[in-house]
Amino acid sequence: MIPKCSSLPELLNYCKYKGFPTLLCNAGQSNESLLVAETYADKASAIITHDANNTFPTIFEHIPVIENAIGKYSKSSNKRAKNLVDKLSSDTYIAGIAVSSSHYLHQIGRAGIFVETMPVELKNTKSFLSSLNAILSSQIFENKENFNSVFDVLKFGYLLSRYGSAPNRFKGTISSYNEQITT
């Protein structure tokens, strides 16, 4: 639904024009990502402030060998993203949301947003995205924050680094990265 190979500003402008929600992810993973999120927050629908894959203890950010591999997936990445949304809240109307970042079916729903007062429209993709955008802009939801298992996150990272973009690289698991089977 969106053009490929666009710059971030082009993509955000396109999505805003079309009424699509835009989520800035990985905002707390580095100083550079915090700066990018701060720069473009006014064009986004929300900033992800709780990613369930950011499951590792903060101590891993201070061990050089481990930091390079998994340090950015520490719980403190979520905290830095939340702090950014708090900082921006006086100037920018931006929601902070929780996501499960699920790549496995059994992880879906560990984290996310809980909407009680506004209906989510499921007629078609465009109506769903429009209702999601309305929910995010009105901030009438609650975040459900939980974490994926450390083992699953490590397994996913291992499989991704070992098999890269090979089709069905997660064969034998129910993963969003596998090719879709049509019946």
DABEL-V342442 format. One record per residue. N is the residue number from 1. RES is the residue in one letter. SS is DSSP state (H for helix, E for strand, L for the rest). PHI is phi in whole degrees, -180 to 180 (* if undefined). Layout:
BEGIN
N,RES,SS,PHI
N,RES,SS,PHI
END
This chain:
BEGIN
1,M,L,*
2,I,L,-125
3,P,L,-68
4,K,L,-82
5,C,L,60
6,S,L,-96
7,S,L,-74
8,L,H,-59
9,P,H,-60
10,E,H,-64
11,L,H,-64
12,L,H,-64
13,N,H,-64
14,Y,H,-61
15,C,H,-64
16,K,H,-64
17,Y,H,-61
18,K,H,-82
19,G,L,83
20,F,L,-84
21,P,L,-72
22,T,L,-129
23,L,E,-116
24,L,E,-87
25,C,L,-107
26,N,L,61
27,A,L,-62
28,G,L,-96
29,Q,L,-78
30,S,L,-162
31,N,H,-63
32,E,H,-65
33,S,H,-69
34,L,H,-63
35,L,H,-65
36,V,H,-62
37,A,H,-63
38,E,H,-65
39,T,H,-64
40,Y,H,-108
41,A,H,-57
42,D,H,-70
43,K,H,-101
44,A,L,-103
45,S,L,-82
46,A,E,-163
47,I,E,-116
48,I,E,-73
49,T,E,-108
50,H,E,-144
51,D,E,-108
52,A,L,-64
53,N,L,-80
54,N,L,-81
55,T,L,-108
56,F,E,-84
57,P,L,-62
58,T,H,-58
59,I,H,-55
60,F,H,-64
61,E,H,-72
62,H,H,-111
63,I,L,-113
64,P,H,-49
65,V,H,-64
66,I,H,-79
67,E,H,-56
68,N,H,-63
69,A,H,-86
70,I,H,-133
71,G,H,-57
72,K,H,-72
73,Y,H,-100
74,S,E,-89
75,K,H,-61
76,S,H,-70
77,S,H,-62
78,N,H,-64
79,K,H,-62
80,R,H,-64
81,A,H,-66
82,K,H,-62
83,N,H,-61
84,L,H,-64
85,V,H,-62
86,D,H,-61
87,K,H,-63
88,L,H,-79
89,S,L,-61
90,S,L,-76
91,D,L,-109
92,T,L,-129
93,Y,L,-88
94,I,L,-129
95,A,E,-85
96,G,E,-108
97,I,E,-125
98,A,E,-102
99,V,E,-136
100,S,L,-86
101,S,L,49
102,S,L,-69
103,H,L,-116
104,Y,E,-124
105,L,H,-58
106,H,H,-70
107,Q,H,-95
108,I,L,-60
109,G,L,93
110,R,L,-65
111,A,L,-143
112,G,E,164
113,I,E,-110
114,F,E,-110
115,V,L,-114
116,E,L,-116
117,T,L,-98
118,M,L,-126
119,P,L,-71
120,V,L,-96
121,E,L,-84
122,L,L,-116
123,K,L,-59
124,N,L,-155
125,T,H,-60
126,K,H,-64
127,S,H,-69
128,F,H,-63
129,L,H,-64
130,S,H,-64
131,S,H,-69
132,L,H,-64
133,N,H,-62
134,A,H,-64
135,I,H,-63
136,L,H,-66
137,S,H,-70
138,S,H,-88
139,Q,L,54
140,I,L,-104
141,F,L,-150
142,E,E,-117
143,N,E,-82
144,K,E,-106
145,E,L,-111
146,N,L,-150
147,F,L,-122
148,N,L,-75
149,S,L,-71
150,V,H,-57
151,F,H,-60
152,D,H,-64
153,V,H,-67
154,L,H,-65
155,K,H,-61
156,F,H,-61
157,G,H,-61
158,Y,H,-62
159,L,H,-63
160,L,H,-66
161,S,H,-72
162,R,H,-76
163,Y,H,-108
164,G,L,52
165,S,L,-100
166,A,L,-61
167,P,L,-59
168,N,L,54
169,R,L,-66
170,F,L,-111
171,K,L,-53
172,G,L,93
173,T,L,-126
174,I,L,-93
175,S,E,-129
176,S,L,-68
177,Y,L,-85
178,N,L,-73
179,E,L,-62
180,Q,L,-78
181,I,L,-94
182,T,L,-105
183,T,L,-113
END
